[in-house]
Structures are given as C-alpha cells and as structure tokens.
Amino acid sequence: MAKQEPEAVRADTVSAKLKKPHRHRGIHYPAGAEVKLTKAQAERLTRREVI
C-alpha cells in the first residue's frame, strides 16, 4: 500500500516553474524545471527571482 501524506502537507505545497537554474541539496535543477515547494520556500525563491 502506498504511503499517503497528511492533508496539511498537501495543502501547503505549490507547484512552480524555475526561471533560473537552481541547486538544492546537491541536486541541480535546470531553468524551466517544474518543482513542488512549500509556500514558505516559494516566497523565498520569489524574492530571489528564481521562480
């Protein structure tokens, strides 16, 4: 059986497309990559103009 995330976790996630290349925890994401983020992460990346 697949593990399901709690409702609160799913409600706080957003999907975004990167404007610039980005690296997180050693993983390189190219510009245009579609990523799932929390609202707090999305706000920080928006201020840095990454998304």
C-alpha positions in Angstrom: 0.0 0.0 0.0 1.3 3.5 -0.9 2.2 5.9 1.9 -0.1 9.0 1.9 0.9 12.4 3.0 -1.2 14.2 5.7 -3.7 16.7 4.4 -1.9 19.6 5.9 1.3 18.8 3.9 -0.6 18.6 0.6 -2.5 21.8 1.2 0.8 23.7 1.8 2.5 22.6 -1.3 2.6 24.6 -4.6 4.0 23.8 -8.0 6.3 26.3 -9.7 8.4 26.6 -12.8 12.0 27.9 -12.3 13.2 31.0 -14.2 16.9 30.3 -13.4 18.9 27.2 -12.7 18.8 26.3 -9.1 20.7 23.9 -6.8 19.2 22.3 -3.7 20.9 19.7 -1.5 23.4 18.9 -4.3 20.6 18.4 -6.9 20.8 20.7 -9.9 17.6 21.9 -11.4 17.7 23.5 -14.9 15.8 26.6 -15.8 12.2 25.7 -16.7 12.1 22.7 -14.3 8.7 22.1 -12.6 9.2 21.7 -8.8 6.9 21.3 -5.8 7.6 23.6 -2.9 6.0 24.7 0.3 4.6 28.2 0.4 7.5 29.4 2.5 10.0 28.0 0.0 8.1 29.6 -2.8 8.2 33.0 -1.1 11.9 32.9 -0.6 12.6 31.8 -4.2 10.3 34.5 -5.5 12.2 37.2 -3.6 15.4 35.8 -5.2 13.7 35.8 -8.6 14.3 32.1 -9.1 10.6 31.4 -9.7 
